[in-house]
Amino acid sequence: MAKLTVGEFEKVASGIYLEGLAVDDKRNVVWYSDVIGGGVHGLKPDGGIVSFNAGRMWTGGVLVNEDGSVLSSGPGGIMWNNPDTGKSGWLLQEDRRQANQRH
């Protein structure tokens, strides 16, 4: 991405519904979720994209944890992904049995 002055902008994406922007200073990536299209994506300065959780729809909040994992909230709870290792899991997972009892 080019350096911009105040009042200028550079279009980096279109046709997606962005949510949960999070800056990852260590990797030099801006993470976001595509609520409607699914997944969590990272935009690199050279325009490259890193993605995971492609099938997970309606992901909202995204943040970078102290250990470097990218946390994302959405259906089922809060998921973690480590972009460096490819490992992932649930930090907090909704208990479907309890959710069904509420309805």
N, C-alpha and C positions, 0 to 999 in steps of 0.2 A: 504494500500500500504506500502511496506517495504521502509526503508530508503536506498537510493542509494548513491553510491560514483560517483565522476566525471567520465564520460565515460561509465557508466552503464545505462541501461534503463529497465523498466518493461512494457511489453505489456499489455495494459488495454482494448483494443478493436481491432476488425478486421472486415473487410467486410463493413465498412461504410466510408462515405466521410465527415470528420470532418470539421467544419467551426466555426469561432467566439468563440474561447476559452476565457472564463472569469472566474477568480478566485473569489469565494464568501467566503471571510474570516470569516464572521459572522456565516455562516452555515457550513463551512468547506466542501464546494462542488466546483467542477470544472464544469462549465456549457459549453455545446457545442451544436451545431446544426448538424443534419444529413441531409445534403443538398438533397441527393437523396432519402433516406428512409423516411424522414419527421420527424418533431418534434424537440423539444429542450429537452436535457437530462442533468442531473446532476450526476456526479460520486462522490460517497462518499469514504472516506478512507477505509472503510470495503469492498468495491467493490459493494455496493448497488447502484442502479440507480433510480433516480427520473425523471419522464418524463411528458411533457405536449405538447399540440398542435400537437398531433400525425399525423393529416391529413394535416398539413401545410407543403408543399413541398418548396424547394428552399430558406429556411431561411438561411440568411448569418450571419451578425453581431449579436453578443450577448454581453450584458453588464449588470452589476448589478447597479441599480439606488440607490441613497442615501437612499430611503425609503425601500429598500430590494426587490423591484420588479425586475424581470428579463425582460429586454427589448430585443426584437429581430426584426431585419429588414428582409423584404422579400416581397413577393407579397402582395399587398394591403396596405402596409405601415409599421409602427412600432407598434408592439403589446406589451402589458405589461402583465405579469403573476406574481401573488404573490403566491409563493410556500407554504407559511404558511397558507393562507386563502383559496386558490383554486380559488380566484377571478381573472378575466382577462378582458381586454378590449383593445381599440385602443388608443394609444397616438397620432398618426397621421395616418389618413386613407385616402388613395387615393380616390379622387372623380372620379368614373368610367365615369361619363358624360364628364368630362374634358379630361380624358385619351383617350376616344373614339374620341373626336374632334381633337386630335393631330395626329391621324392616318388616 
